[in-house]
């Protein structure tokens, strides 16, 4: 039961992040970085997501989020 809750929370975070990337008018790079950090511990991916959000590169940002 506990594993299912964790998996559901993970999917909700990932789906919510993708929804935010696709639909938000202006991306908040700190918000993106914080949510990516919830999905991975890889500092390179976290920093890359921050940089892409600053550049408003939604396509590459979505690719990173989908890969997590």
C-alpha positions in Angstrom: 0.0 0.0 0.0 2.8 2.4 0.9 4.6 1.8 -2.4 1.4 2.6 -4.3 1.0 6.0 -2.5 4.6 6.9 -3.3 4.2 6.0 -7.0 0.9 8.0 -7.2 2.6 11.0 -5.6 5.6 10.7 -8.0 3.2 10.6 -11.0 1.2 13.5 -9.7 4.4 15.6 -9.3 5.6 14.6 -12.8 2.2 15.2 -14.4 1.8 18.5 -12.6 5.2 19.7 -13.7 4.5 18.8 -17.3 1.1 20.6 -17.1 2.8 23.7 -15.6 5.5 23.7 -18.4 2.9 23.4 -21.1 0.2 25.8 -19.8 1.8 28.5 -17.6 2.2 31.8 -19.3 5.5 32.7 -17.7 7.8 29.9 -16.2 9.2 30.4 -12.7 12.6 28.8 -12.9 12.9 28.3 -9.1 9.5 26.5 -9.1 10.7 24.3 -12.0 14.0 23.5 -10.3 12.3 22.7 -7.0 9.9 20.3 -8.6 12.6 18.6 -10.7 14.6 18.2 -7.5 11.6 16.2 -6.1 11.9 13.8 -9.0 15.7 13.4 -9.2 18.8 13.9 -7.2 21.0 14.5 -10.3 22.3 18.1 -9.8 23.1 18.4 -13.5 19.5 17.7 -14.5 18.2 20.1 -11.8 20.5 22.9 -12.9 19.8 22.3 -16.6 16.0 22.5 -15.9 16.6 25.9 -14.1 18.6 27.2 -17.1 15.9 26.0 -19.6 13.2 27.6 -17.6 15.1 30.9 -17.6 15.4 30.6 -21.4 11.7 29.6 -21.7 12.8 26.5 -23.6 9.7 24.5 -23.0 10.3 21.8 -25.5 13.6 20.7 -24.0 12.3 21.2 -20.5 9.3 18.9 -21.2 11.7 16.3 -22.6 13.7 16.4 -19.3 10.5 16.2 -17.2 9.2 13.2 -19.3 12.5 11.4 -18.9 12.3 11.5 -15.1 
